[in-house]
Amino acid sequence: MKTHVRVLVIGGGVVGVSTLYHLTKKGWTDVALIERTELTAGSTWHAAGLLPLFNMSYTVGQLHKYSVDLYKRLPAETGQDVSFHVTGNLRLATCRERMDEYYKYCGTANTIGVPFEIITPKQVKELWPLLELGGSAQMAPIIGALYHPQDGHIAPADLTMALRKGARSAGAEIYEHTEAVGIERTGSGEWRVRTAKGGDITAEHLVLATGNYARQAGRLLGLSVPAIPVEHQYIVYDESPELKAYRQGGGRELAVLREPDTSYYLREERMGWILGPYEKGAPARFADGVPEWFGRSLFPGDLDRLVPHVEAATRRVPALEHCGIKDIVNGPIPYTPDGSPLIGPAWGVANVWLNEGHSFGITAAGGAGWQLAEWIVEGEPGIDMLAVDPRRFGAYTGKRYLVKKNEETYRNVYTVHFPDEERPDARPAKTSPVYDRLSARGAVWGQRYGWERANWFAPPGVERRDEWSFRRANYFEHVGNEARLMRERVGVIDLTPFTKHEVTGPGAESWLDGLVANKVPSKVGRLALSHALTQRGGIRSEFTITKIAEQHYYVVSAGAAERYDSDYLFKSLPADGSVGLRNITNTRGCFVVAGPKSREVLAQLTDTPLDNTAFPWLTAQVIEAAHAVDVYALRVNFVGALGWELHLPIEYAHGLFDALFEAGSAHGIGMVGMRAMESLRMEKSYRMWGSDLTPDYTPFEASLDRFVRMKKGPFIGREALERQLAAGVPNRFVTLEVHGVTDDDPLGNEPLFDQAGRMIGRATSGYYGHALQKSLAIGYARSELATPGTELAIEILGQRKRATVLPESPYDPENLQLRS
Ligand SMILES: Cc1cc2nc3c(=O)[nH]c(=O)nc-3n(C[C@H](O)[C@H](O)[C@H](O)COP(=O)(O)OP(=O)(O)OC[C@H]3O[C@@H](n4cnc5c(N)ncnc54)[C@H](O)[C@@H]3O)c2cc1C
């Protein structure tokens, strides 16, 4: 066994082996993998081998697409067959919401180039003759289906062996029966891994790909990895006489069938079937770690949980009735709270990488290995990986949270994934101090990064409930009223979840300046919207940087980016001690007070003059407001109105909140929720980090040129921007008015087309602009098609609609209200 390697992968399932394979593809051949027993001994050996291309996530969709393409090439490359049956994959729909989901998915699929078809019930029957179309009281009729002709199923162990062969032939080492039992940092900053059979391996980089063991493996490094497995079972049937007759009569292998509305998948297996449901009541397992006795075992089958799905599948495919059950496979399947894997850097420790939490790991392994290897070798992934970045979760994902959330995610794998869905389990986890006050005002709650956030406020007499939809929903009118309140009078938004850091010390300014593309303010009381870029020039973070005092900066970023940004900032700190950094997210609250009357309201609470000369737009002051002291008042906001963000020491939240409402009562003050904020920011073309601003686009593509100072000196990403400027900026940010919308406003991830019908970009967000009374989308189009007045088309829920490029900031383009 080698004693030193560049990268050591821990875990020999399909994901670990794929990571090893892809590292060698990137030219890193001094790499090794250790496996506690034998390759595939974890979840990989008992997986059903399905490879669904379907995924609502832009990122995960790209990973799955890469996998499917790779698995088709692997046999020729490695000489190892992988039993890839390209049967196609059919997802049935029996209700309109399901069809809407498929149409929404089509937008994502189009933008990433996944081939698919929406087909009619008649075509379903032609593809799958053994299926009943339904329409009786017992069985809902099929109204359409989504068909992927290019995926199917594979043999997971053969796939792992092909990847192993590819990795080993390039020089990678694999050591089985070698368990990692201890990890420590060496004096030179490498990782020394102690193995159970004796002997250490030291590595520059460490990858954890331990599947169901992620919690244990994480603990070796002091990490609480947010992945806990859930039971998943499928039934293996004996030979089916009907299927046999169909195949012997010349019928081709049937497509993998999914009926999400009754929550099961079905595929052929040796003239019989494999039927796998996603049932209610499947328990999370191994919350405290996998016990020693489990090894390569399975759980006993739980037929009671399966019965409703077996009945539904048998109604749809009567041939199931005539074959016996051969086996039930019930194994642990790794899960995370949102069902997407954890691929990327671990937080708080350098050169430790996670490839964990894979619930569709056979499908994802290729793409996950590809991008993680890219990240390790190049320092950055090649595509936007925010949706799978392990740091999208925070410290709030404790054991009980994970158990509840993962069980909830599992039982919802096949429910309709509405864009405005808010799942109820493990809530509330984190609340702002004024949570009860907002509840008393009718808050209808959502959740992000563990925080409860009021999505909208139900007026008295209106039920506090969302009717989730892909279209305008029950809250449309109330959100509109909140948006108008902000435009016409004064509204309050509780943005306490913002991520907040304090940067101090003699090196603070120059350190921040090297991290972001904008000029960091050097005058006290100035603030700047600034973007930290990747080496490739993509946007990794957005910060509002305020100079509070000499050698003292206050840095605010998206609430959901707390661990992501904090980890980046801490890891980037200079070693010379010249910069102090504190994450103060939980010590300050934030109320946005905005609207034409906001000055009059706030003036009642503070002695600080608020007029334009004393307190101009884009400046900040430390003020007293009511009984709150040391309030950082920033004259900026995300809604495009006269107003202030009040960042207050959190202990004053109740007092200041009550004082604001008392002072504002004469001006018609009211609460405004997240959905109204979405409408308001769309009218101002304000880009949201994570959806509109991602590593896929540079600040020039995002048309944020005014926030980039190319001449200020070196900053991360500058060389890439220089290259882009020299070559020409390929895409530009656009704001679009979408015509002919009745109830299907754009929501993001819709493809854009030119007049000739060619795809030329994508919308990254969309909403109805209540003040403008227009359906709006923002996103990216090829530069030559981004000028105002250009006519484009956008595809929303399967329909192409006319879209006109508007000048930026269609509401108050000269920012007169902001400056008023
Ligand atoms: C019943 C069932 C059906 C499924 N069907 C499908 C499907 O059809 N399609 C699909 O895409 N996915 C499916 N899955 C999910 C799929 O099995 C997993 O997503 C995938 O196997 C995860 O692979 P992995 O490499 O991450 O983990 P694993 O395969 O579990 O591998 C992790 C490995 O790490 C090793 N290890 C752990 N700790 C250490 C240590 N300290 N030192 C050394 N080695 C260690 C373990 O022994 C293990 O071999 C199914 C799962 C189940 C349970």
The ligand as a Gaussian input file, in Angstrom:
#p B3LYP/6-31G(d) Opt

LIG

0 1
 C      -33.192000      -0.559000      -2.893000
 C      -32.422000       0.520000      -3.579000
 C      -32.600000       0.737000      -4.934000
 C      -31.904000       1.773000      -5.568000
 N      -32.090000       1.968000      -6.900000
 C      -31.413000       2.971000      -7.538000
 C      -31.597000       3.188000      -8.920000
 O      -32.353000       2.499000      -9.562000
 N      -30.907000       4.206000      -9.511000
 C      -30.066000       5.012000      -8.814000
 O      -29.486000       5.935000      -9.387000
 N      -29.869000       4.814000      -7.488000
 C      -30.520000       3.815000      -6.843000
 N      -30.330000       3.595000      -5.509000
 C      -29.407000       4.470000      -4.789000
 C      -27.978000       4.011000      -4.980000
 O      -27.859000       2.697000      -4.522000
 C      -27.044000       4.906000      -4.189000
 O      -27.333000       6.243000      -4.470000
 C      -25.595000       4.642000      -4.576000
 O      -25.307000       3.289000      -4.490000
 C      -24.694000       5.434000      -3.669000
 O      -23.381000       5.093000      -4.002000
 P      -22.181000       5.550000      -3.069000
 O      -20.937000       5.159000      -3.753000
 O      -22.387000       6.965000      -2.699000
 O      -22.397000       4.745000      -1.725000
 P      -22.163000       3.210000      -1.397000
 O      -22.446000       2.337000      -2.535000
 O      -22.926000       2.925000      -0.151000
 O      -20.619000       3.119000      -1.143000
 C      -19.983000       3.690000      -0.023000
 C      -18.817000       2.804000       0.328000
 O      -18.020000       3.425000       1.309000
 C      -17.474000       2.420000       2.129000
 N      -17.014000       3.038000       3.370000
 C      -17.773000       3.661000       4.298000
 N      -17.023000       4.109000       5.309000
 C      -15.738000       3.793000       5.008000
 C      -14.499000       3.973000       5.675000
 N      -14.434000       4.593000       6.871000
 N      -13.372000       3.499000       5.101000
 C      -13.417000       2.872000       3.887000
 N      -14.582000       2.651000       3.224000
 C      -15.728000       3.105000       3.774000
 C      -18.610000       1.472000       2.296000
 O      -18.196000       0.181000       2.695000
 C      -19.232000       1.469000       0.915000
 O      -18.769000       0.442000       0.102000
 C      -31.016000       2.574000      -4.840000
 C      -30.834000       2.340000      -3.473000
 C      -31.543000       1.338000      -2.847000
 C      -31.349000       1.137000      -1.391000

